[in-house]
């Protein structure tokens, strides 16, 4: 699944790939666990979504905007 998130290394919003998908992602979002994302730059950047980004993603999944 691809979505946009703020990269703390590039200091801008980029397209990222999620480390988790489907039920694993939903479970992580519901339980407050870390959700790791990555985007390819000169060196791959990997980080965890912040609380607000996880909440927005959870809501987008619930409303069907993201599958």
GUZA-334254 format. One record per residue: x, y, z of N, C-alpha, C in turn; residue number from 1; chain. Coordinates in Angstrom, 1 decimal, padded with zeros to 4 digits, m for minus. Layout:
<nodes>
> nc1 | nc2 | nc3 | cac1 | cac2 | cac3 | cc1 | cc2 | cc3 | resi | chain
> X | Y | Z | X | Y | Z | X | Y | Z | NUM | A
...
</nodes>
This chain:
<nodes>
> nc1 | nc2 | nc3 | cac1 | cac2 | cac3 | cc1 | cc2 | cc3 | resi | chain
> 000.8 | m001.2 | 000.0 | 000.0 | 000.0 | 000.0 | 000.9 | 001.2 | 000.0 | 1 | A
> 000.6 | 002.2 | m000.8 | 001.3 | 003.4 | m000.9 | 000.5 | 004.6 | m000.4 | 2 | A
> 001.1 | 005.5 | 000.3 | 000.4 | 006.7 | 000.8 | 001.4 | 007.8 | 000.9 | 3 | A
> 001.0 | 009.0 | 001.2 | 001.9 | 010.1 | 001.5 | 002.1 | 010.3 | 002.9 | 4 | A
> 003.4 | 010.6 | 003.3 | 003.7 | 010.9 | 004.7 | 004.9 | 011.9 | 004.7 | 5 | A
> 005.0 | 012.6 | 005.8 | 006.1 | 013.5 | 006.0 | 007.4 | 012.7 | 006.3 | 6 | A
> 008.5 | 012.9 | 005.5 | 009.7 | 012.3 | 005.8 | 010.6 | 013.2 | 006.6 | 7 | A
> 011.0 | 012.8 | 007.8 | 011.8 | 013.7 | 008.7 | 013.2 | 013.9 | 008.1 | 8 | A
> 013.6 | 013.0 | 007.3 | 015.0 | 013.1 | 006.7 | 015.0 | 014.1 | 005.5 | 9 | A
> 014.0 | 014.0 | 004.6 | 013.9 | 014.9 | 003.5 | 013.3 | 016.2 | 003.9 | 10 | A
> 012.5 | 016.2 | 005.0 | 011.8 | 017.4 | 005.5 | 010.7 | 017.8 | 004.5 | 11 | A
> 010.0 | 016.8 | 003.9 | 008.9 | 017.1 | 003.0 | 008.0 | 015.9 | 002.9 | 12 | A
> 006.8 | 016.0 | 002.3 | 005.9 | 014.9 | 002.2 | 006.3 | 014.2 | 000.9 | 13 | A
> 006.3 | 012.8 | 001.1 | 006.8 | 011.9 | 000.0 | 005.8 | 010.7 | 000.0 | 14 | A
> 005.8 | 010.0 | m001.1 | 005.1 | 008.7 | m001.2 | 005.9 | 007.7 | m000.5 | 15 | A
> 005.2 | 006.9 | 000.4 | 005.9 | 005.9 | 001.2 | 005.2 | 004.6 | 001.0 | 16 | A
> 005.9 | 003.5 | 001.3 | 005.4 | 002.1 | 001.3 | 005.3 | 001.7 | 002.8 | 17 | A
> 004.2 | 001.1 | 003.1 | 004.0 | 000.6 | 004.5 | 004.6 | m000.7 | 004.7 | 18 | A
> 005.1 | m000.9 | 005.9 | 005.7 | m002.2 | 006.2 | 004.7 | m003.3 | 006.5 | 19 | A
> 003.5 | m002.9 | 006.9 | 002.4 | m003.8 | 007.2 | 001.2 | m003.5 | 006.2 | 20 | A
> 000.4 | m004.6 | 006.0 | m000.8 | m004.4 | 005.2 | m001.9 | m005.2 | 005.8 | 21 | A
> m003.1 | m005.0 | 005.3 | m004.3 | m005.8 | 005.7 | m004.6 | m005.8 | 007.2 | 22 | A
> m004.9 | m007.0 | 007.6 | m005.2 | m007.1 | 009.1 | m004.1 | m006.8 | 010.0 | 23 | A
> m002.8 | m007.0 | 009.6 | m001.7 | m006.7 | 010.4 | m001.6 | m005.2 | 010.6 | 24 | A
> m001.9 | m004.4 | 009.6 | m001.9 | m002.9 | 009.7 | m003.0 | m002.5 | 010.6 | 25 | A
> m004.2 | m003.0 | 010.3 | m005.4 | m002.6 | 011.2 | m005.1 | m002.9 | 012.6 | 26 | A
> m004.6 | m004.1 | 012.9 | m004.3 | m004.4 | 014.3 | m003.3 | m003.5 | 014.9 | 27 | A
> m002.2 | m003.1 | 014.2 | m001.2 | m002.2 | 014.7 | m001.8 | m000.8 | 015.0 | 28 | A
> m002.7 | m000.4 | 014.1 | m003.3 | 001.0 | 014.3 | m004.2 | 001.0 | 015.5 | 29 | A
> m005.0 | m000.1 | 015.6 | m005.9 | m000.2 | 016.7 | m005.3 | m000.3 | 018.1 | 30 | A
> m004.1 | m001.0 | 018.1 | m003.4 | m001.2 | 019.4 | m002.4 | m000.1 | 019.7 | 31 | A
> m002.1 | 000.8 | 018.8 | m001.2 | 001.8 | 019.0 | 000.3 | 001.4 | 018.8 | 32 | A
> 000.5 | 000.3 | 018.2 | 001.8 | m000.2 | 017.9 | 002.5 | 000.7 | 016.8 | 33 | A
> 003.8 | 000.6 | 016.6 | 004.5 | 001.4 | 015.6 | 004.1 | 000.9 | 014.2 | 34 | A
> 004.0 | 001.8 | 013.3 | 003.8 | 001.5 | 011.9 | 005.0 | 002.1 | 011.1 | 35 | A
> 005.8 | 001.2 | 010.6 | 007.0 | 001.7 | 009.9 | 006.7 | 001.9 | 008.4 | 36 | A
> 007.3 | 003.0 | 007.9 | 007.2 | 003.3 | 006.4 | 008.5 | 003.5 | 005.8 | 37 | A
> 008.6 | 003.5 | 004.5 | 009.9 | 003.7 | 003.8 | 009.7 | 004.4 | 002.5 | 38 | A
> 010.6 | 005.2 | 002.1 | 010.7 | 005.7 | 000.7 | 012.1 | 005.7 | 000.2 | 39 | A
> 012.2 | 005.5 | m001.0 | 013.6 | 005.4 | m001.6 | 014.1 | 006.8 | m002.0 | 40 | A
> 015.2 | 007.1 | m001.5 | 015.9 | 008.4 | m001.8 | 017.3 | 007.9 | m002.2 | 41 | A
> 018.3 | 008.9 | m002.1 | 019.7 | 008.5 | m002.4 | 020.1 | 007.3 | m001.5 | 42 | A
> 019.6 | 007.4 | m000.2 | 019.7 | 006.3 | 000.7 | 018.3 | 006.1 | 001.2 | 43 | A
> 017.8 | 004.8 | 001.3 | 016.5 | 004.6 | 001.7 | 016.2 | 005.2 | 003.1 | 44 | A
> 015.1 | 005.8 | 003.2 | 014.6 | 006.4 | 004.5 | 013.6 | 005.6 | 005.1 | 45 | A
> 013.7 | 005.2 | 006.4 | 012.8 | 004.3 | 007.1 | 012.5 | 005.0 | 008.4 | 46 | A
> 011.2 | 005.1 | 008.8 | 010.8 | 005.7 | 010.0 | 009.4 | 005.2 | 010.4 | 47 | A
> 009.0 | 005.6 | 011.6 | 007.7 | 005.2 | 012.1 | 006.8 | 006.4 | 012.0 | 48 | A
> 005.5 | 006.2 | 011.6 | 004.5 | 007.2 | 011.5 | 004.3 | 007.8 | 012.9 | 49 | A
> 004.0 | 009.1 | 013.0 | 003.7 | 009.7 | 014.3 | 002.2 | 009.4 | 014.6 | 50 | A
> 001.8 | 009.7 | 015.8 | 000.5 | 009.4 | 016.3 | m000.6 | 010.0 | 015.4 | 51 | A
> m000.5 | 011.2 | 015.0 | m001.5 | 011.9 | 014.1 | m001.6 | 011.2 | 012.8 | 52 | A
> m000.5 | 010.8 | 012.2 | m000.5 | 010.1 | 010.9 | m001.2 | 008.8 | 011.0 | 53 | A
> m000.9 | 008.0 | 012.1 | m001.5 | 006.7 | 012.3 | m003.0 | 006.9 | 012.5 | 54 | A
> m003.5 | 007.9 | 013.2 | m004.9 | 008.1 | 013.4 | m005.6 | 008.5 | 012.1 | 55 | A
> m004.9 | 009.3 | 011.3 | m005.5 | 009.7 | 010.0 | m005.6 | 008.5 | 009.1 | 56 | A
> m004.6 | 007.6 | 009.1 | m004.6 | 006.4 | 008.3 | m005.7 | 005.4 | 008.8 | 57 | A
> m005.8 | 005.3 | 010.0 | m006.9 | 004.4 | 010.6 | m008.3 | 004.9 | 010.1 | 58 | A
> m008.5 | 006.2 | 010.2 | m009.8 | 006.8 | 009.8 | m010.0 | 006.6 | 008.3 | 59 | A
> m008.9 | 006.7 | 007.5 | m009.0 | 006.6 | 006.0 | m009.4 | 005.1 | 005.7 | 60 | A
> m008.8 | 004.2 | 006.4 | m009.2 | 002.8 | 006.2 | m010.6 | 002.5 | 006.6 | 61 | A
> m011.1 | 003.1 | 007.7 | m012.4 | 002.9 | 008.2 | m013.5 | 003.4 | 007.2 | 62 | A
> m013.2 | 004.5 | 006.6 | m014.1 | 005.2 | 005.7 | m014.0 | 004.7 | 004.3 | 63 | A
> m013.0 | 003.8 | 004.0 | m012.8 | 003.2 | 002.7 | m012.0 | 004.0 | 001.7 | 64 | A
> m011.4 | 005.1 | 002.2 | m010.5 | 005.9 | 001.3 | m009.2 | 005.2 | 001.0 | 65 | A
> m008.8 | 004.3 | 001.9 | m007.6 | 003.5 | 001.8 | m008.0 | 002.1 | 002.0 | 66 | A
> m007.5 | 001.2 | 001.2 | m007.8 | m000.2 | 001.4 | m006.6 | m001.0 | 001.8 | 67 | A
</nodes>
